[in-house]
Amino acid sequence: MSIQHQMNVVRARQPLGDLYIGTMPSGVLWQLAEYDMREIRKKEDGIYLATGVQRELSEKRVQEISAYVKTIDATFPTAVVLAVSADCVELLESADGCLSLTLKSQAVSVPGELFGYERVVRVIDGQHRIEGLKRADKEDFDVNVAILIDADIEDQARVFATVNLAQTKVSKSLVYDLFSYSTSNSPERIAHTVCLSLDQTVGSPLFERIKRLGTATPGRTSPEPLSQATVVEGLLAHIVKDKKQLITDRDLARRGKTMPRITDDEARKLVLRRFFLEGREVDLAELIWNYFDAVRTRWPEAWKVGGTGQILPRTNGFRALTRFFSDAYNHISLPGEVVPSRLFLDIFKRSDLQDNDFNTENYLPGTSGETRLYHDLLKTLPY
């Protein structure tokens, strides 16, 4: 027994060789596809040999994609790139120039299964998408594919490297800014809205300190020490526990469905989630304002933007402060309450840290400095 899949394709002539572009149902794709993982093997003569072109599958990434493909707006607009031997392909061109490509696989013996099929398609790019679709059991998801026929291993490796290294990553700040178009109450949208409110409102402790698209805001002359992505992700860490929950929240909002309520114990772990679930973005913004206003009041000189070495208003300081936020909030409040600035200030007044302590000598750049500041702030709480 054999399996065949026919599809109409378009030929794209490129210097490396012709690409054949079409679509394939996900259920057929994962039957025919194999992943050529890069690995180090020891040969019989003791020589180590590196083989394959693909990175190892990330279980976390596969789980995230598996959740994503079940959502109402799931899409993979870019192509999965495949390599196929000419022996497994039949390419026919009609009189009007239309191309038909048929993939053919012969049956092979697979222990425990009545029928198995030889995997004739080697995945150059897109293995996580394929595995995520398989994990979600989405057999009828049409996947955009770009097929190279008889590409040798050198060409396959070159294509993989080009796809994964040569392209410029999109700024996270730009991605979060695009959620301003969202009409549903997603976690990203509410975090983005609060971020803009804090940046654009006169008197805010973060007034004109946030680079909205990750680059300097036109018309501003003062330094902007924080990126939009840093602020949004700091808020999201207290709204959702991981990316899977973020995807689920976004999908439920798009479908107009009610999100599950959370208990007080759950709300103490995600201290901003109740504000999100109840649509209280104004209260959420006020709460974050009050918290950083207390920081500004306790350490007014260190909070100023200017000079070198002052870490409190910059990325490391902000991340440590937002990390400490849940500890401080739970110490003085019940879930869902808007805490006044003075209560946060009472906590910060217990700290021995002075304005001139927030420097890169005491708190090194990177996660080590952020973690040290967080632990120094924890000393203000009576655990």
Secondary structure as UniProt FT lines:
FT   STRAND          2..14
FT   TURN            15..16
FT   STRAND          17..25
FT   HELIX           26..32
FT   STRAND          33..35
FT   STRAND          39..42
FT   TURN            44..45
FT   STRAND          48..51
FT   HELIX           59..68
FT   TURN            69..70
FT   TURN            72..73
FT   STRAND          80..84
FT   HELIX           86..88
FT   STRAND          89..93
FT   TURN            95..96
FT   STRAND          99..108
FT   TURN            111..112
FT   STRAND          116..117
FT   STRAND          121..125
FT   HELIX           127..135
FT   TURN            136..137
FT   TURN            139..140
FT   STRAND          142..149
FT   HELIX           153..165
FT   HELIX           172..177
FT   HELIX           178..181
FT   HELIX           187..200
FT   TURN            202..203
FT   TURN            205..208
FT   STRAND          210..211
FT   TURN            212..213
FT   TURN            218..219
FT   STRAND          226..227
FT   HELIX           228..236
FT   TURN            237..239
FT   HELIX           243..254
FT   TURN            255..256
FT   HELIX           264..269
FT   TURN            271..272
FT   HELIX           273..277
FT   TURN            278..279
FT   HELIX           281..298
FT   HELIX           300..303
FT   TURN            312..313
FT   HELIX           315..332
FT   TURN            335..336
FT   HELIX           341..348
FT   TURN            349..350
FT   HELIX           355..357
FT   TURN            360..362
FT   TURN            365..366
FT   HELIX           367..378
FT   TURN            379..380
//
